[in-house]
């Protein structure tokens, strides 16, 4: 899958998750740390990594410029929930 296609797929995950959790896409890609936003964001990280096999840096880029270690942490938290 090309980089742009993967970016589009991650954005679709963000939109789907926003609808499912009644949140805005801006809330999920922003820097809000409310509990109601964090877990859906972790879900996006996990799904992008496991369903799309997206690189950590790319997931972080699409999710508001987050570092790859932040993405690793979010995936681990989601798995241990």
C-alpha angles and dihedrals in degrees: 000000000000120000094249092049090052091049089052091049092051090049089052089053089052092051093046092048091047090054093045093051097036092242134129121252087236090060091052095048096038129082099261111135099194114139091239090060102036099062095049088048090052088050090056091049092050095045093046091052099042103031099035099024087226119175115256092238092053092049089051092048093053092043094064103291099302122168120253090244089057088054091049090051092049092050092049092049091049092050092048095048 
